[in-house]
Amino acid sequence: MKYLFFLLTPYALLLTVLAGCGYHLSGSNRLPSDIETIAVPVFHNNTFEPTLENAVTTAVKQEFLTNSRLKVVNDPDQADLVVKGTIVSYGLTPLSFDSTRTVVLEYRVHIRAVVSVEAPRTQKVFWKDPGMEAVAEYLVNPDTAANRVAEDHAIAEASKQFAENVVHRVLEGF
């Protein structure tokens, strides 16, 4: 009996903590029921990385199309919600070096944006995050063209991660 007590006590504590911290199942939706459509205009790009706004915007739209009960519409005036974003920084951070030649072998891509979700009809801002971030890594290739392909792939990966975060916040973050 004593053994059973020690075995079940951690589980009971975990359930108590989860019940008290607002934990809810991942599939639950906290959006008001009258919200049915969402628009994602092209993000503004305040960086010098060309076409970054297209990668991020496309990833956010795609994530809503595949993982949401909301219908994606093109016209923000016809949407119940609008996701607005401005990419404020893009950077590459070296992660590893060749110790004999001090050459970078791997980079981390950083994307940071200000994102808000607004209801255009009421002008209500549901939430605003001044620093949503996403990262992805890639290995450096000595061939310049192949290296750019690897960086673009990392941008796409970071954009997808960014999009997942936005969709999660919209569906469960209000």
N, CA and C atoms as an extended XYZ file, in Angstrom:
522
Properties=species:S:1:pos:R:3:atomname:S:1:resname:S:1:resid:I:1 pbc="F F F"
N         0.823       -1.187        0.000 N   MET     1
C         0.000        0.000        0.000 CA  MET     1
C         0.870        1.255        0.000 C   MET     1
N         1.937        1.237        0.816 N   LYS     2
C         2.858        2.368        0.883 CA  LYS     2
C         3.496        2.611       -0.490 C   LYS     2
N         3.832        1.526       -1.186 N   TYR     3
C         4.420        1.606       -2.512 CA  TYR     3
C         3.450        2.279       -3.491 C   TYR     3
N         2.182        1.921       -3.432 N   LEU     4
C         1.168        2.492       -4.299 CA  LEU     4
C         1.023        4.000       -4.056 C   LEU     4
N         1.091        4.408       -2.793 N   PHE     5
C         1.008        5.831       -2.444 CA  PHE     5
C         2.149        6.607       -3.115 C   PHE     5
N         3.375        6.110       -2.982 N   PHE     6
C         4.522        6.791       -3.571 CA  PHE     6
C         4.491        6.769       -5.093 C   PHE     6
N         3.884        5.755       -5.655 N   LEU     7
C         3.776        5.640       -7.102 CA  LEU     7
C         2.753        6.626       -7.664 C   LEU     7
N         1.642        6.827       -6.988 N   LEU     8
C         0.561        7.673       -7.496 CA  LEU     8
C         0.673        9.135       -7.093 C   LEU     8
N         1.422        9.462       -6.077 N   THR     9
C         1.544       10.846       -5.607 CA  THR     9
C         2.050       11.797       -6.686 C   THR     9
N         3.090       11.475       -7.455 N   PRO    10
C         3.531       12.415       -8.503 CA  PRO    10
C         2.448       12.688       -9.544 C   PRO    10
N         1.656       11.677       -9.880 N   TYR    11
C         0.588       11.870      -10.857 CA  TYR    11
C        -0.519       12.763      -10.294 C   TYR    11
N        -0.835       12.589       -9.047 N   ALA    12
C        -1.852       13.431       -8.414 CA  ALA    12
C        -1.380       14.881       -8.360 C   ALA    12
N        -0.115       15.097       -8.043 N   LEU    13
C         0.431       16.456       -8.023 CA  LEU    13
C         0.412       17.080       -9.413 C   LEU    13
N         0.765       16.304      -10.415 N   LEU    14
C         0.753       16.806      -11.790 CA  LEU    14
C        -0.652       17.214      -12.201 C   LEU    14
N        -1.636       16.404      -11.906 N   LEU    15
C        -3.019       16.740      -12.242 CA  LEU    15
C        -3.478       17.994      -11.511 C   LEU    15
N        -3.070       18.162      -10.276 N   THR    16
C        -3.432       19.352       -9.514 CA  THR    16
C        -2.821       20.595      -10.136 C   THR    16
N        -1.559       20.517      -10.504 N   VAL    17
C        -0.878       21.660      -11.119 CA  VAL    17
C        -1.521       22.000      -12.452 C   VAL    17
N        -1.773       21.003      -13.286 N   LEU    18
C        -2.369       21.266      -14.591 CA  LEU    18
C        -3.770       21.847      -14.470 C   LEU    18
N        -4.529       21.400      -13.504 N   ALA    19
C        -5.881       21.924      -13.314 CA  ALA    19
C        -5.847       23.379      -12.876 C   ALA    19
N        -4.821       23.767      -12.147 N   GLY    20
C        -4.754       25.130      -11.627 CA  GLY    20
C        -4.091       26.130      -12.541 C   GLY    20
N        -3.479       25.705      -13.635 N   CYS    21
C        -2.719       26.647      -14.454 CA  CYS    21
C        -3.424       27.019      -15.750 C   CYS    21
N        -4.687       26.673      -15.872 N   GLY    22
C        -5.399       27.051      -17.084 CA  GLY    22
C        -5.108       26.138      -18.255 C   GLY    22
N        -4.554       24.981      -18.007 N   TYR    23
C        -4.244       24.031      -19.072 CA  TYR    23
C        -5.540       23.596      -19.750 C   TYR    23
N        -5.479       23.487      -21.068 N   HIS    24
C        -6.624       22.977      -21.812 CA  HIS    24
C        -6.130       22.124      -22.958 C   HIS    24
N        -7.009       21.300      -23.474 N   LEU    25
C        -6.629       20.397      -24.553 CA  LEU    25
C        -6.306       21.165      -25.812 C   LEU    25
N        -5.339       20.681      -26.551 N   SER    26
C        -4.851       21.372      -27.735 CA  SER    26
C        -5.913       21.580      -28.801 C   SER    26
N        -6.876       20.720      -28.900 N   GLY    27
C        -7.881       20.842      -29.935 CA  GLY    27
C        -8.959       21.864      -29.642 C   GLY    27
N        -9.002       22.389      -28.436 N   SER    28
C       -10.072       23.321      -28.092 CA  SER    28
C        -9.861       24.643      -28.812 C   SER    28
N       -10.961       25.324      -29.072 N   ASN    29
C       -10.892       26.570      -29.818 CA  ASN    29
C       -11.483       27.680      -28.977 C   ASN    29
N       -10.734       28.745      -28.770 N   ARG    30
C       -11.182       29.838      -27.935 CA  ARG    30
C       -11.709       31.019      -28.736 C   ARG    30
N       -11.812       30.889      -30.017 N   LEU    31
C       -12.355       31.974      -30.829 CA  LEU    31
C       -13.849       32.111      -30.582 C   LEU    31
N       -14.342       33.333      -30.581 N   PRO    32
C       -15.800       33.495      -30.515 CA  PRO    32
C       -16.447       32.798      -31.712 C   PRO    32
N       -17.621       32.254      -31.512 N   SER    33
C       -18.264       31.450      -32.549 CA  SER    33
C       -18.667       32.262      -33.780 C   SER    33
N       -18.807       33.580      -33.642 N   ASP    34
C       -19.212       34.387      -34.792 CA  ASP    34
C       -18.048       34.741      -35.716 C   ASP    34
N       -16.829       34.353      -35.364 N   ILE    35
C       -15.666       34.610      -36.215 CA  ILE    35
C       -15.480       33.421      -37.143 C   ILE    35
N       -15.644       33.685      -38.442 N   GLU    36
C       -15.590       32.604      -39.427 CA  GLU    36
C       -14.535       32.804      -40.503 C   GLU    36
N       -14.115       34.052      -40.740 N   THR    37
C       -13.179       34.323      -41.832 CA  THR    37
C       -11.972       35.099      -41.322 C   THR    37
N       -10.877       34.935      -42.046 N   ILE    38
C        -9.643       35.638      -41.694 CA  ILE    38
C        -8.927       36.036      -42.975 C   ILE    38
N        -8.287       37.195      -42.946 N   ALA    39
C        -7.477       37.661      -44.071 CA  ALA    39
C        -6.037       37.838      -43.586 C   ALA    39
N        -5.108       37.579      -44.487 N   VAL    40
C        -3.690       37.742      -44.173 CA  VAL    40
C        -3.056       38.563      -45.290 C   VAL    40
N        -3.119       39.909      -45.170 N   PRO    41
C        -2.455       40.733      -46.182 CA  PRO    41
C        -0.940       40.503      -46.136 C   PRO    41
N        -0.265       40.869      -47.203 N   VAL    42
C         1.181       40.691      -47.271 CA  VAL    42
C         1.836       41.468      -46.136 C   VAL    42
N         2.704       40.781      -45.398 N   PHE    43
C         3.438       41.420      -44.316 CA  PHE    43
C         4.337       42.516      -44.895 C   PHE    43
N         4.553       43.560      -44.129 N   HIS    44
C         5.526       44.583      -44.524 CA  HIS    44
C         6.913       44.035      -44.204 C   HIS    44
N         7.872       44.385      -45.033 N   ASN    45
C         9.236       43.902      -44.838 CA  ASN    45
C        10.156       45.095      -44.596 C   ASN    45
N        10.572       45.276      -43.349 N   ASN    46
C        11.483       46.367      -43.007 CA  ASN    46
C        12.931       45.888      -42.937 C   ASN    46
N        13.231       44.806      -43.645 N   THR    47
C        14.598       44.290      -43.682 CA  THR    47
C        15.143       44.429      -45.104 C   THR    47
N        16.396       44.083      -45.241 N   PHE    48
C        17.007       44.114      -46.571 CA  PHE    48
C        16.992       42.739      -47.246 C   PHE    48
N        16.315       41.768      -46.627 N   GLU    49
C        16.229       40.426      -47.209 CA  GLU    49
C        15.085       40.416      -48.228 C   GLU    49
N        15.427       40.283      -49.524 N   PRO    50
C        14.380       40.357      -50.557 CA  PRO    50
C        13.394       39.196      -50.461 C   PRO    50
N        12.167       39.494      -50.705 N   THR    51
C        11.033       38.554      -50.770 CA  THR    51
C        10.736       37.824      -49.457 C   THR    51
N        11.323       38.247      -48.369 N   LEU    52
C        11.047       37.611      -47.081 CA  LEU    52
C         9.571       37.731      -46.716 C   LEU    52
N         8.973       38.868      -47.057 N   GLU    53
C         7.550       39.079      -46.753 CA  GLU    53
C         6.668       38.052      -47.471 C   GLU    53
N         7.069       37.652      -48.670 N   ASN    54
C         6.292       36.646      -49.410 CA  ASN    54
C         6.368       35.280      -48.738 C   ASN    54
N         7.553       34.905      -48.289 N   ALA    55
C         7.722       33.604      -47.630 CA  ALA    55
C         6.908       33.533      -46.345 C   ALA    55
N         6.967       34.582      -45.544 N   VAL    56
C         6.254       34.579      -44.263 CA  VAL    56
C         4.741       34.629      -44.489 C   VAL    56
N         4.283       35.524      -45.359 N   THR    57
C         2.842       35.653      -45.616 CA  THR    57
C         2.270       34.362      -46.187 C   THR    57
N         2.945       33.772      -47.145 N   THR    58
C         2.483       32.523      -47.746 CA  THR    58
C         2.399       31.418      -46.703 C   THR    58
N         3.388       31.331      -45.831 N   ALA    59
C         3.382       30.301      -44.795 CA  ALA    59
C         2.209       30.498      -43.832 C   ALA    59
N         1.928       31.751      -43.457 N   VAL    60
C         0.812       32.022      -42.540 CA  VAL    60
C        -0.513       31.664      -43.199 C   VAL    60
N        -0.695       32.079      -44.443 N   LYS    61
C        -1.937       31.731      -45.151 CA  LYS    61
C        -2.092       30.217      -45.269 C   LYS    61
N        -1.034       29.546      -45.647 N   GLN    62
C        -1.088       28.093      -45.817 CA  GLN    62
C        -1.424       27.399      -44.504 C   GLN    62
N        -0.872       27.887      -43.426 N   GLU    63
C        -1.143       27.284      -42.116 CA  GLU    63
C        -2.608       27.460      -41.731 C   GLU    63
N        -3.189       28.615      -42.031 N   PHE    64
C        -4.616       28.806      -41.767 CA  PHE    64
C        -5.463       27.916      -42.667 C   PHE    64
N        -5.043       27.752      -43.911 N   LEU    65
C        -5.808       26.914      -44.836 CA  LEU    65
C        -5.827       25.454      -44.405 C   LEU    65
N        -4.730       24.983      -43.851 N   THR    66
C        -4.640       23.559      -43.522 CA  THR    66
C        -4.981       23.225      -42.081 C   THR    66
N        -4.892       24.192      -41.167 N   ASN    67
C        -5.040       23.871      -39.744 CA  ASN    67
C        -6.031       24.752      -39.009 C   ASN    67
N        -7.078       25.163      -39.665 N   SER    68
C        -7.987       26.083      -39.001 CA  SER    68
C        -9.407       25.894      -39.484 C   SER    68
N       -10.333       26.226      -38.621 N   ARG    69
C       -11.743       26.213      -39.014 CA  ARG    69
C       -12.115       27.513      -39.713 C   ARG    69
N       -11.200       28.475      -39.750 N   LEU    70
C       -11.466       29.765      -40.368 CA  LEU    70
C       -11.268       29.701      -41.872 C   LEU    70
N       -12.153       30.350      -42.584 N   LYS    71
C       -12.027       30.446      -44.035 CA  LYS    71
C       -11.102       31.635      -44.341 C   LYS    71
N       -10.111       31.415      -45.188 N   VAL    72
C        -9.183       32.470      -45.568 CA  VAL    72
C        -9.775       33.238      -46.745 C   VAL    72
N        -9.881       34.557      -46.578 N   VAL    73
C       -10.389       35.418      -47.644 CA  VAL    73
C        -9.302       36.416      -48.017 C   VAL    73
N        -9.371       36.920      -49.251 N   ASN    74
C        -8.345       37.849      -49.716 CA  ASN    74
C        -8.588       39.294      -49.300 C   ASN    74
N        -9.836       39.684      -49.198 N   ASP    75
C       -10.174       41.070      -48.908 CA  ASP    75
C       -10.288       41.288      -47.398 C   ASP    75
N        -9.383       42.067      -46.793 N   PRO    76
C        -9.448       42.315      -45.350 CA  PRO    76
C       -10.765       42.949      -44.904 C   PRO    76
N       -11.411       43.728      -45.785 N   ASP    77
C       -12.682       44.354      -45.424 CA  ASP    77
C       -13.819       43.343      -45.311 C   ASP    77
N       -13.640       42.174      -45.903 N   GLN    78
C       -14.671       41.135      -45.862 CA  GLN    78
C       -14.387       40.078      -44.787 C   GLN    78
N       -13.323       40.253      -44.039 N   ALA    79
C       -12.919       39.257      -43.050 CA  ALA    79
C       -13.387       39.638      -41.654 C   ALA    79
N       -13.627       38.622      -40.843 N   ASP    80
C       -13.940       38.855      -39.430 CA  ASP    80
C       -12.683       39.234      -38.650 C   ASP    80
N       -11.551       38.657      -39.061 N   LEU    81
C       -10.257       38.961      -38.445 CA  LEU    81
C        -9.226       39.217      -39.532 C   LEU    81
N        -8.249       40.057      -39.201 N   VAL    82
C        -7.148       40.323      -40.117 CA  VAL    82
C        -5.841       40.177      -39.339 C   VAL    82
N        -4.928       39.381      -39.900 N   VAL    83
C        -3.595       39.247      -39.332 CA  VAL    83
C        -2.714       40.270      -40.036 C   VAL    83
N        -2.143       41.195      -39.273 N   LYS    84
C        -1.245       42.202      -39.836 CA  LYS    84
C         0.142       41.972      -39.281 C   LYS    84
N         1.134       42.120      -40.156 N   GLY    85
C         2.489       41.891      -39.689 CA  GLY    85
C         3.507       42.779      -40.368 C   GLY    85
N         4.540       43.091      -39.612 N   THR    86
C         5.694       43.817      -40.127 CA  THR    86
C         6.943       43.070      -39.690 C   THR    86
N         7.714       42.611      -40.656 N   ILE    87
C         8.974       41.927      -40.348 CA  ILE    87
C         9.981       43.011      -40.000 C   ILE    87
N        10.472       42.979      -38.768 N   VAL    88
C        11.347       44.047      -38.290 CA  VAL    88
C        12.822       43.665      -38.298 C   VAL    88
N        13.106       42.365      -38.328 N   SER    89
C        14.519       41.996      -38.421 CA  SER    89
C        14.688       40.616      -39.037 C   SER    89
N        15.798       40.494      -39.722 N   TYR    90
C        16.226       39.230      -40.311 CA  TYR    90
C        17.725       39.161      -40.076 C   TYR    90
N        18.186       38.026      -39.603 N   GLY    91
C        19.610       37.924      -39.357 CA  GLY    91
C        20.124       36.512      -39.469 C   GLY    91
N        21.426       36.430      -39.631 N   LEU    92
C        22.133       35.153      -39.669 CA  LEU    92
C        23.135       35.153      -38.524 C   LEU    92
N        23.069       34.115      -37.707 N   THR    93
C        24.006       33.972      -36.598 CA  THR    93
C        24.865       32.744      -36.860 C   THR    93
N        26.183       32.901      -36.871 N   PRO    94
C        27.041       31.726      -37.050 CA  PRO    94
C        26.909       30.777      -35.861 C   PRO    94
N        26.783       29.489      -36.157 N   LEU    95
C        26.646       28.493      -35.092 CA  LEU    95
C        27.894       27.651      -34.904 C   LEU    95
N        28.550       27.339      -36.006 N   SER    96
C        29.758       26.517      -35.892 CA  SER    96
C        30.785       26.969      -36.922 C   SER    96
N        32.041       26.705      -36.565 N   PHE    97
C        33.161       27.142      -37.400 CA  PHE    97
C        34.099       25.975      -37.649 C   PHE    97
N        34.836       26.067      -38.759 N   ASP    98
C        35.943       25.165      -39.019 CA  ASP    98
C        37.122       25.741      -38.249 C   ASP    98
N        37.574       25.043      -37.229 N   SER    99
C        38.596       25.604      -36.338 CA  SER    99
C        39.936       25.837      -37.024 C   SER    99
N        40.203       25.107      -38.081 N   THR   100
C        41.498       25.294      -38.738 CA  THR   100
C        41.490       26.477      -39.696 C   THR   100
N        40.314       26.819      -40.258 N   ARG   101
C        40.264       27.908      -41.243 CA  ARG   101
C        39.387       29.075      -40.787 C   ARG   101
N        38.792       28.950      -39.611 N   THR   102
C        37.857       29.950      -39.095 CA  THR   102
C        36.802       30.356      -40.126 C   THR   102
N        36.244       29.348      -40.758 N   VAL   103
C        35.174       29.533      -41.726 CA  VAL   103
C        33.868       29.076      -41.079 C   VAL   103
N        32.792       29.817      -41.307 N   VAL   104
C        31.491       29.438      -40.762 CA  VAL   104
C        30.991       28.188      -41.484 C   VAL   104
N        30.536       27.209      -40.690 N   LEU   105
C        30.018       25.966      -41.245 CA  LEU   105
C        28.491       25.872      -41.158 C   LEU   105
N        27.920       26.604      -40.218 N   GLU   106
C        26.475       26.526      -40.008 CA  GLU   106
C        25.957       27.874      -39.508 C   GLU   106
N        24.789       28.253      -40.038 N   TYR   107
C        24.142       29.499      -39.625 CA  TYR   107
C        22.763       29.216      -39.048 C   TYR   107
N        22.307       30.146      -38.226 N   ARG   108
C        20.912       30.153      -37.755 CA  ARG   108
C        20.248       31.385      -38.346 C   ARG   108
N        19.106       31.177      -39.005 N   VAL   109
C        18.275       32.243      -39.553 CA  VAL   109
C        17.330       32.714      -38.449 C   VAL   109
N        17.245       34.035      -38.258 N   HIS   110
C        16.315       34.635      -37.283 CA  HIS   110
C        15.342       35.526      -38.038 C   HIS   110
N        14.059       35.337      -37.786 N   ILE   111
C        13.032       36.228      -38.328 CA  ILE   111
C        12.244       36.763      -37.134 C   ILE   111
N        12.085       38.069      -37.083 N   ARG   112
C        11.331       38.703      -35.988 CA  ARG   112
C        10.331       39.668      -36.601 C   ARG   112
N         9.100       39.638      -36.085 N   ALA   113
C         8.053       40.500      -36.637 CA  ALA   113
C         7.110       40.986      -35.545 C   ALA   113
N         6.501       42.121      -35.830 N   VAL   114
C         5.388       42.625      -35.032 CA  VAL   114
C         4.126       42.095      -35.698 C   VAL   114
N         3.283       41.417      -34.915 N   VAL   115
C         2.076       40.811      -35.470 CA  VAL   115
C         0.885       41.233      -34.619 C   VAL   115
N        -0.206       41.557      -35.298 N   SER   116
C        -1.448       41.844      -34.576 CA  SER   116
C        -2.607       41.169      -35.283 C   SER   116
N        -3.646       40.919      -34.518 N   VAL   117
C        -4.884       40.366      -35.062 CA  VAL   117
C        -5.993       41.329      -34.686 C   VAL   117
N        -6.682       41.808      -35.725 N   GLU   118
C        -7.689       42.841      -35.530 CA  GLU   118
C        -9.000       42.448      -36.197 C   GLU   118
N       -10.081       42.996      -35.664 N   ALA   119
C       -11.399       42.847      -36.286 CA  ALA   119
C       -11.672       44.141      -37.039 C   ALA   119
N       -11.657       44.116      -38.371 N   PRO   120
C       -11.775       45.367      -39.133 CA  PRO   120
C       -13.104       46.099      -38.939 C   PRO   120
N       -14.164       45.361      -38.702 N   ARG   121
C       -15.473       46.021      -38.564 CA  ARG   121
C       -15.599       46.798      -37.261 C   ARG   121
N       -14.982       46.298      -36.200 N   THR   122
C       -15.085       46.952      -34.894 CA  THR   122
C       -13.815       47.700      -34.501 C   THR   122
N       -12.758       47.531      -35.270 N   GLN   123
C       -11.448       48.116      -34.986 CA  GLN   123
C       -10.843       47.571      -33.688 C   GLN   123
N       -11.358       46.455      -33.220 N   LYS   124
C       -10.849       45.849      -31.992 CA  LYS   124
C        -9.565       45.078      -32.299 C   LYS   124
N        -8.540       45.304      -31.472 N   VAL   125
C        -7.295       44.554      -31.578 CA  VAL   125
C        -7.380       43.407      -30.571 C   VAL   125
N        -7.393       42.172      -31.077 N   PHE   126
C        -7.499       41.017      -30.196 CA  PHE   126
C        -6.182       40.756      -29.474 C   PHE   126
N        -5.092       40.868      -30.195 N   TRP   127
C        -3.777       40.777      -29.572 CA  TRP   127
C        -2.727       41.348      -30.491 C   TRP   127
N        -1.633       41.737      -29.866 N   LYS   128
C        -0.488       42.261      -30.620 CA  LYS   128
C         0.769       41.751      -29.943 C   LYS   128
N         1.669       41.240      -30.746 N   ASP   129
C         2.945       40.757      -30.225 CA  ASP   129
C         4.057       41.545      -30.902 C   ASP   129
N         4.793       42.326      -30.149 N   PRO   130
C         5.832       43.166      -30.747 CA  PRO   130
C         7.112       42.415      -31.107 C   PRO   130
N         7.163       41.124      -30.815 N   GLY   131
C         8.405       40.410      -31.091 CA  GLY   131
C         8.245       38.932      -31.325 C   GLY   131
N         7.357       38.547      -32.241 N   MET   132
C         7.254       37.119      -32.573 CA  MET   132
C         8.511       36.716      -33.344 C   MET   132
N         9.076       35.590      -32.970 N   GLU   133
C        10.324       35.153      -33.592 CA  GLU   133
C        10.236       33.712      -34.058 C   GLU   133
N        11.070       33.410      -35.029 N   ALA   134
C        11.235       32.032      -35.495 CA  ALA   134
C        12.675       31.871      -35.956 C   ALA   134
N        13.188       30.666      -35.820 N   VAL   135
C        14.567       30.377      -36.206 CA  VAL   135
C        14.638       29.052      -36.943 C   VAL   135
N        15.685       28.906      -37.733 N   ALA   136
C        15.998       27.638      -38.397 CA  ALA   136
C        17.483       27.658      -38.735 C   ALA   136
N        18.064       26.493      -38.840 N   GLU   137
C        19.499       26.399      -39.119 CA  GLU   137
C        19.751       25.802      -40.501 C   GLU   137
N        20.932       26.111      -41.023 N   TYR   138
C        21.351       25.472      -42.265 CA  TYR   138
C        22.865       25.368      -42.301 C   TYR   138
N        23.336       24.361      -43.032 N   LEU   139
C        24.766       24.148      -43.210 CA  LEU   139
C        25.251       24.959      -44.403 C   LEU   139
N        26.409       25.561      -44.253 N   VAL   140
C        26.999       26.368      -45.320 CA  VAL   140
C        27.556       25.447      -46.389 C   VAL   140
N        27.324       25.841      -47.621 N   ASN   141
C        27.838       25.108      -48.763 CA  ASN   141
C        28.852       26.011      -49.473 C   ASN   141
N        30.005       25.477      -49.870 N   PRO   142
C        31.004       26.315      -50.553 CA  PRO   142
C        30.506       26.884      -51.886 C   PRO   142
N        29.562       26.192      -52.510 N   ASP   143
C        28.988       26.676      -53.762 CA  ASP   143
C        27.968       27.767      -53.418 C   ASP   143
N        28.166       28.959      -53.951 N   THR   144
C        27.325       30.113      -53.625 CA  THR   144
C        25.856       29.866      -53.924 C   THR   144
N        25.563       29.274      -55.077 N   ALA   145
C        24.171       29.008      -55.447 CA  ALA   145
C        23.543       27.987      -54.499 C   ALA   145
N        24.269       26.933      -54.188 N   ALA   146
C        23.764       25.910      -53.270 CA  ALA   146
C        23.599       26.485      -51.865 C   ALA   146
N        24.474       27.391      -51.483 N   ASN   147
C        24.369       28.026      -50.176 CA  ASN   147
C        23.104       28.874      -50.096 C   ASN   147
N        22.787       29.586      -51.199 N   ARG   148
C        21.570       30.401      -51.212 CA  ARG   148
C        20.326       29.524      -51.139 C   ARG   148
N        20.374       28.372      -51.798 N   VAL   149
C        19.260       27.425      -51.731 CA  VAL   149
C        19.081       26.942      -50.288 C   VAL   149
N        20.170       26.651      -49.606 N   ALA   150
C        20.107       26.200      -48.215 CA  ALA   150
C        19.547       27.306      -47.318 C   ALA   150
N        19.969       28.550      -47.544 N   GLU   151
C        19.435       29.665      -46.763 CA  GLU   151
C        17.944       29.852      -47.030 C   GLU   151
N        17.536       29.756      -48.286 N   ASP   152
C        16.113       29.873      -48.628 CA  ASP   152
C        15.289       28.762      -47.982 C   ASP   152
N        15.854       27.574      -47.933 N   HIS   153
C        15.159       26.465      -47.276 CA  HIS   153
C        15.000       26.764      -45.782 C   HIS   153
N        16.023       27.316      -45.152 N   ALA   154
C        15.942       27.681      -43.739 CA  ALA   154
C        14.915       28.799      -43.528 C   ALA   154
N        14.844       29.738      -44.462 N   ILE   155
C        13.830       30.800      -44.381 CA  ILE   155
C        12.436       30.188      -44.455 C   ILE   155
N        12.242       29.241      -45.352 N   ALA   156
C        10.942       28.571      -45.472 CA  ALA   156
C        10.606       27.810      -44.193 C   ALA   156
N        11.585       27.159      -43.611 N   GLU   157
C        11.376       26.416      -42.366 CA  GLU   157
C        11.030       27.368      -41.216 C   GLU   157
N        11.760       28.472      -41.105 N   ALA   158
C        11.474       29.459      -40.063 CA  ALA   158
C        10.107       30.099      -40.300 C   ALA   158
N         9.761       30.343      -41.551 N   SER   159
C         8.455       30.921      -41.883 CA  SER   159
C         7.326       29.980      -41.471 C   SER   159
N         7.514       28.686      -41.685 N   LYS   160
C         6.501       27.702      -41.275 CA  LYS   160
C         6.362       27.695      -39.763 C   LYS   160
N         7.467       27.716      -39.065 N   GLN   161
C         7.430       27.762      -37.598 CA  GLN   161
C         6.716       29.031      -37.122 C   GLN   161
N         7.028       30.136      -37.758 N   PHE   162
C         6.393       31.411      -37.451 CA  PHE   162
C         4.882       31.311      -37.672 C   PHE   162
N         4.492       30.742      -38.800 N   ALA   163
C         3.073       30.589      -39.145 CA  ALA   163
C         2.353       29.711      -38.128 C   ALA   163
N         2.971       28.632      -37.716 N   GLU   164
C         2.365       27.761      -36.710 CA  GLU   164
C         2.105       28.529      -35.421 C   GLU   164
N         3.055       29.378      -35.024 N   ASN   165
C         2.895       30.183      -33.818 CA  ASN   165
C         1.742       31.179      -33.962 C   ASN   165
N         1.640       31.806      -35.124 N   VAL   166
C         0.560       32.774      -35.358 CA  VAL   166
C        -0.787       32.074      -35.284 C   VAL   166
N        -0.933       30.961      -35.980 N   VAL   167
C        -2.204       30.243      -36.000 CA  VAL   167
C        -2.572       29.776      -34.589 C   VAL   167
N        -1.605       29.264      -33.880 N   HIS   168
C        -1.867       28.831      -32.506 CA  HIS   168
C        -2.360       29.996      -31.653 C   HIS   168
N        -1.707       31.137      -31.766 N   ARG   169
C        -2.132       32.314      -30.993 CA  ARG   169
C        -3.520       32.768      -31.388 C   ARG   169
N        -3.828       32.749      -32.674 N   VAL   170
C        -5.156       33.180      -33.116 CA  VAL   170
C        -6.216       32.225      -32.590 C   VAL   170
N        -5.973       30.931      -32.694 N   LEU   171
C        -6.993       29.967      -32.314 CA  LEU   171
C        -7.122       29.792      -30.812 C   LEU   171
N        -6.033       29.981      -30.072 N   GLU   172
C        -6.083       29.675      -28.650 CA  GLU   172
C        -5.561       30.777      -27.754 C   GLU   172
N        -5.123       31.879      -28.344 N   GLY   173
C        -4.461       32.882      -27.524 CA  GLY   173
C        -5.305       34.052      -27.079 C   GLY   173
N        -6.566       34.127      -27.455 N   PHE   174
C        -7.370       35.286      -27.056 CA  PHE   174
C        -7.666       35.215      -25.581 C   PHE   174
